Amino acid sequence: MRKTIIIILALAILLVGVPSVFAAGVKEAPADTFIDRFEIALRNSIFTEEEVAAILKSANDLSWEKAEGADAEVIVQALRIARDEQADLDAEENAELALALAQNAARLKNENYDEEVVAKTIREAVQNQLAVIKEWKASDKSEQLGELIRSGVSTEAQKATQEQKSGKPDDSHPAEDTPAEGAAENQPNGNNSSKADDSRP
């Protein structure tokens, strides 16, 4: 009888403890936020562990709410472009650039642009902005880099998207020219056939 009571008590404790452990596990699961995806993308990139830690430390001081929805891998690719082009950005500047790019990427996505268009726009924006960044680094740095990047990248993103829009009708021109080209190619064949007819007895 005593053993039965002990077993029942043990089962009761176990049943009470399992939901608590499960709940604790749910609370510890990381939220799928942009900054979480950004960290993963950084760690899978060419940046060293020390660089990743420094960038994330600076990123934690920034507000990323408007960046939600952006593709973190695209943003890290843009940072790599800046690195490859020897923009010589420190951790804080990389974080500022990432924020500006991510905010614009999220905005474009909310405007229903395709992922490929958004990615291309962000890459073009950072390439066009590199000259501005290098010029700022060589200046007295009286202007805040964050504001400079945000306004500049926003402008470049708008230009790039306008080019994407205006480029869509142009892409259809070759298709419209195809029948004419086909007719031109077939014309000599038609002449040859008529000559062949003329040569008949």
Secondary structure as the mmCIF struct_conf table of DSSP 4:
data_model
#
loop_
_struct_conf.conf_type_id
_struct_conf.id
_struct_conf.beg_label_comp_id
_struct_conf.beg_label_asym_id
_struct_conf.beg_label_seq_id
_struct_conf.end_label_comp_id
_struct_conf.end_label_asym_id
_struct_conf.end_label_seq_id
HELX_RH_AL_P HELX_RH_AL_P1 ARG A 2 GLU A 28
BEND BEND1 ALA A 29 ALA A 29
HELX_LH_PP_P HELX_LH_PP_P1 PRO A 30 ALA A 31
HELX_RH_AL_P HELX_RH_AL_P2 PHE A 34 ARG A 43
TURN_TY1_P TURN_TY1_P1 ASN A 44 ASN A 44
BEND BEND2 SER A 45 PHE A 47
HELX_RH_AL_P HELX_RH_AL_P3 GLU A 49 ALA A 59
TURN_TY1_P TURN_TY1_P2 ASN A 60 ASP A 61
BEND BEND3 LEU A 62 LEU A 62
HELX_RH_3T_P HELX_RH_3T_P1 GLU A 65 ALA A 67
TURN_TY1_P TURN_TY1_P3 GLU A 68 GLY A 69
BEND BEND4 ALA A 70 ALA A 70
HELX_RH_AL_P HELX_RH_AL_P4 ALA A 72 ASP A 84
TURN_TY1_P TURN_TY1_P4 GLU A 85 GLN A 86
HELX_RH_AL_P HELX_RH_AL_P5 ALA A 91 ASN A 110
TURN_TY1_P TURN_TY1_P5 GLU A 111 ASN A 112
HELX_RH_AL_P HELX_RH_AL_P6 GLU A 115 ALA A 138
BEND BEND5 SER A 139 SER A 139
BEND BEND6 GLU A 143 GLU A 143
HELX_RH_AL_P HELX_RH_AL_P7 LEU A 145 ASP A 171
TURN_TY1_P TURN_TY1_P6 SER A 172 SER A 172
HELX_RH_AL_P HELX_RH_AL_P8 HIS A 173 ASP A 198
TURN_TY1_P TURN_TY1_P7 SER A 199 SER A 199
#
